Amino acid sequence: MRTIAVLNQKGGVGKTTTVVNTAAALAAMGFRVVVIDLDPQAHLTIHLGVEPQTIELGTYGVLIKEAKFEQEIMLVRPNLWLLPANINLVGAESELVSVVGRETILREAIGAVEDKFDYIFIDCPPSLSLLTLNALAAASEILIPLQPHFLALQGFGQLLQTVDLVNRRINPSLKVKGILLCMFDSRTSLSGEVKDDIERFLNSAHGTNSAWAEAHILPVFIRRNIKLAEAPSYGKTIFEYEQNCHGAEDYKKVAQYLRDMESGSQTYVQDKAPIEIMEIPQPDSLPHSQQDATSSYPSEGDEEFRI
């Protein structure tokens, strides 16, 4: 199971959009995927059509150890599960301040399901908080969505330093694997200049012991597309909302690239035709209760979920 934290302390850079649509594309390919909402704003939960007000425990319950991870996830699309969040997550940090090992609670929680799923994506909040620290302790890979303008680079160094600190003190397997350029416009010189600056910085770290020594800019970028901004208001992925738009094409390629990373067959897919992917049907009704979540969780005896 690959656990990928989608991280950037700056808001509005495409973290939630990247988690939802990359996970949906991988699920449509037949992989079993879980997405975790670690943001009290619950944008990931809303994007997938679940009302945060209907969630009793969700991510908050898992972090304060009142519920098990496998009891709180709910099936929201074929092959796609969600650990939802709501505003209660705001109180988790203050409640955990005196708890020993509070940074690794999420890692321990998902350890029970590591043989049940292929991917876990963690949507991190736009801050370097205890919630983010739990994500970094649980993940083995980091994907950083980044807008190609200079203001977006201001906190980039601080973010990498935080990752490096977690790598050395809490999670030695944590590595920054990729930078995903979002809202990219190849017609502007600024996009290209920022991309070149990031490449030079990452190349200078190759061969070092830093947590980003293996990082590179994904040879896939997300073009500006209004459909990506509209889809969340309908509680749909981009494939359900407008499967033929640029946003759908780009996130299909991101999913393909992440899939190929595991086999070491990375290719420059941006110049290739979009991969074929089945349409993800919208469920008749989304599960809004923990009863639905429990019934949808794959059991060891279920042939459908056996590797």
C-alpha positions in Angstrom: 0.0 0.0 0.0 1.3 3.4 -1.0 0.5 6.2 1.4 0.8 9.7 -0.2 0.4 12.9 1.6 -0.7 15.8 -0.6 0.9 18.8 1.1 1.4 22.5 0.8 0.9 25.0 3.7 -0.4 27.6 1.2 -4.2 27.3 0.5 -5.8 27.3 -2.9 -3.0 25.5 -4.7 -5.0 22.4 -5.7 -4.4 20.0 -2.9 -8.0 18.8 -2.5 -8.7 18.8 -6.2 -5.6 16.7 -6.8 -6.5 14.2 -4.1 -10.1 13.7 -5.3 -9.4 13.4 -9.0 -6.2 11.4 -8.8 -7.8 9.0 -6.4 -10.9 8.7 -8.5 -8.8 8.0 -11.6 -6.9 5.3 -9.8 -10.1 3.8 -8.5 -11.5 3.7 -12.0 -8.4 1.7 -13.1 -9.3 -0.9 -10.5 -7.1 0.0 -7.6 -8.6 0.2 -4.1 -8.1 3.7 -2.8 -8.8 5.5 0.5 -8.7 9.3 0.8 -8.3 10.9 4.2 -9.7 14.4 5.0 -7.4 16.0 7.6 -8.7 19.5 7.0 -11.3 20.9 9.5 -12.8 22.8 6.5 -13.8 19.3 5.2 -13.4 20.3 1.5 -12.4 16.8 0.5 -15.6 15.4 2.2 -17.8 18.0 0.5 -16.1 17.5 -2.9 -17.1 13.8 -2.8 -20.7 14.6 -2.0 -20.8 13.9 1.7 -22.3 16.5 4.1 -19.8 17.2 7.0 -22.8 17.8 9.4 -23.8 14.1 9.0 -20.4 12.9 10.2 -20.4 11.9 13.9 -16.7 10.9 14.4 -14.7 10.5 11.1 -11.1 11.7 11.2 -11.6 13.4 14.5 -12.8 10.1 16.1 -9.8 8.2 14.8 -7.3 10.8 16.1 -8.7 10.9 19.6 -9.0 7.1 19.5 -12.7 6.9 20.0 -13.2 5.0 16.7 -11.2 2.7 14.5 -10.1 3.7 11.0 -11.8 0.7 9.4 -15.1 1.6 11.1 -15.1 5.2 10.0 -14.3 4.9 6.3 -17.2 4.9 3.9 -17.5 3.8 0.3 -18.3 6.8 -1.8 -17.5 5.5 -5.3 -16.6 2.1 -6.7 -13.1 1.2 -5.2 -13.0 4.6 -3.5 -13.3 5.0 0.3 -13.4 8.2 2.3 -12.4 9.0 5.9 -14.5 12.1 6.3 -14.0 15.2 8.4 -16.0 18.0 10.0 -15.4 21.1 12.1 -14.8 18.9 15.2 -11.3 18.3 13.8 -10.4 21.8 15.0 -10.4 20.6 18.6 -8.2 17.6 18.0 -4.9 19.4 18.4 -5.8 20.8 21.9 -7.2 17.5 23.0 -4.0 15.7 22.0 -1.6 18.2 23.4 -0.8 16.0 26.4 -1.0 12.6 24.7 2.2 10.7 24.4 2.9 9.8 20.8 0.3 12.1 19.4 2.3 12.6 16.2 1.9 8.9 15.1 -1.8 8.3 15.9 -2.8 8.2 12.3 0.1 6.0 11.3 -1.0 3.4 13.9 -4.6 3.7 12.8 -4.0 2.9 9.1 -1.6 0.1 10.0 -4.5 -2.2 10.5 -5.6 -1.8 6.8 -2.3 -1.8 5.0 -3.0 -5.1 3.3 -6.6 -4.1 2.3 -5.9 -1.2 -0.1 -3.5 -0.1 -2.8 -3.3 3.6 -2.2 -4.1 6.0 0.6 -4.1 9.8 -0.1 -4.1 12.2 2.7 -5.4 15.7 2.1 -3.5 17.9 4.5 -4.7 21.2 6.0 -3.0 24.5 4.7 -0.8 24.8 7.8 2.1 23.0 9.4 0.2 21.8 12.4 -0.2 18.6 14.5 -2.7 17.4 11.9 -0.1 17.8 9.2 2.5 16.2 11.4 0.3 13.1 11.7 0.0 13.0 7.9 3.8 13.2 7.5 4.3 10.5 10.1 1.9 8.2 8.4 3.0 8.7 4.8 5.9 7.3 2.8 5.6 9.7 -0.1 4.8 13.4 -0.5 3.2 15.1 -3.5 3.4 18.9 -3.4 0.9 20.8 -5.7 2.3 24.1 -6.6 1.2 27.1 -8.6 3.8 28.4 -11.0 4.2 31.9 -9.6 6.9 33.4 -7.3 4.6 34.0 -4.3 3.9 30.3 -4.2 7.6 29.6 -3.7 7.9 31.8 -0.6 7.0 29.0 1.8 8.5 26.2 -0.3 11.8 26.1 1.5 10.2 26.1 4.9 7.9 23.3 3.9 10.9 21.1 2.8 12.7 21.9 6.0 9.7 20.7 8.0 9.6 17.5 5.9 13.3 16.9 6.5 12.9 17.3 10.2 10.1 14.8 10.3 12.2 12.5 8.1 15.1 12.6 10.6 13.1 12.4 13.9 9.8 10.6 13.3 9.5 8.9 9.9 12.8 7.9 8.2 10.9 6.5 5.1 9.3 9.8 4.3 10.4 11.2 1.0 9.2 14.1 -1.3 8.6 12.3 -4.6 7.1 14.9 -6.8 6.0 18.5 -7.4 2.8 18.8 -9.4 2.4 22.2 -11.2 -1.3 23.3 -11.1 -3.0 26.1 -13.0 -0.1 25.9 -15.4 -0.2 28.1 -18.5 2.6 27.1 -21.0 1.9 30.3 -22.9 3.4 32.5 -20.2 7.1 33.0 -19.5 6.5 33.1 -15.8 5.3 29.5 -15.6 8.4 28.3 -17.4 10.7 30.5 -15.3 9.3 29.2 -12.0 9.4 25.6 -13.3 13.1 26.1 -14.2 13.9 27.5 -10.8 12.3 24.6 -9.0 14.2 22.1 -11.3 17.5 23.7 -10.5 16.8 23.6 -6.8 15.8 19.9 -6.9 18.7 19.0 -9.0 21.1 20.5 -6.5 19.7 18.1 -3.9 20.2 14.9 -5.9 22.7 12.6 -4.3 22.3 14.2 -0.8 20.6 12.8 2.3 17.8 15.3 2.3 14.2 14.1 2.2 13.7 15.7 -1.2 16.8 14.2 -2.8 14.6 12.0 -5.1 12.0 14.7 -5.8 11.3 16.0 -9.3 8.7 18.0 -11.1 6.1 15.6 -12.6 6.2 15.7 -16.4 2.5 16.2 -16.2 0.9 19.6 -15.3 -2.7 20.6 -14.6 -3.9 23.3 -17.0 -6.2 26.1 -16.0 -9.7 24.7 -16.3 -12.9 26.2 -14.9 -14.6 22.8 -14.8 -12.2 21.8 -12.0 -13.5 24.7 -9.9 -17.1 24.0 -10.6 -17.1 20.2 -9.9 -16.9 20.5 -6.0 -20.2 22.5 -5.8 -21.9 19.4 -7.3 -20.2 16.9 -5.1 -18.6 15.3 -8.1 -15.2 14.3 -9.4 -14.1 15.9 -12.6 -14.8 12.7 -14.5 -18.4 12.7 -13.4 -18.9 16.4 -14.0 -17.1 16.8 -17.4 -15.1 13.8 -18.4 -13.9 15.4 -21.7 -12.4 18.6 -20.3 -8.7 19.5 -19.9 -8.9 18.9 -16.1 -10.1 15.3 -16.6 -7.4 14.6 -19.2 -4.7 16.0 -17.0 -5.7 14.1 -13.8 -5.9 10.9 -15.8 -2.3 11.4 -16.7 -1.3 12.2 -13.2 -2.9 8.9 -12.0 -1.1 7.0 -14.8 2.2 8.6 -13.8 1.8 7.7 -10.1 0.9 4.2 -11.1 3.9 3.8 -13.3 6.3 5.2 -10.6 5.8 2.0 -8.7 7.0 -0.1 -11.6 9.8 2.4 -12.5 8.4 3.0 -15.9 8.0 6.7 -15.8 7.4 8.3 -19.1 6.8 11.9 -20.3 3.1 11.4 -20.6 2.0 15.1 -21.2 2.7 14.8 -24.9 0.8 11.5 -25.2 -2.8 10.9 -25.9 -5.0 10.6 -22.7 -5.1 7.1 -21.3 -8.4 5.2 -21.6 -10.3 5.1 -18.3 -13.8 3.9 -17.5 -16.4 6.4 -16.4 -16.9 6.5 -12.7 -20.7 6.2 -12.0 -22.3 8.4 -9.4 -23.8 6.3 -6.6 -27.6 6.5 -6.2 -27.1 7.5 -2.6 -23.9 8.2 -0.7 -23.4 6.6 2.7 -23.7 9.2 5.4 -23.4 7.0 8.4 -21.0 4.7 10.1 -23.3 1.8 9.5 -22.8 2.2 5.8 -19.1 2.6 6.3 -18.8 -0.7 8.2 -20.8 -2.6 5.6 -18.6 -1.3 2.8 -15.3 -2.1 4.4 -13.5 -5.0 2.6 -13.1 -8.1 4.7 -10.3 -10.6 4.3 -12.7 -13.2 3.1 -14.1 -11.0 0.4 -12.8 -12.3 -3.0 -13.4 -8.9 -4.6 -10.7 -7.3 -2.4 -8.1 -10.0 -2.4 -4.7 -9.1 -3.8 
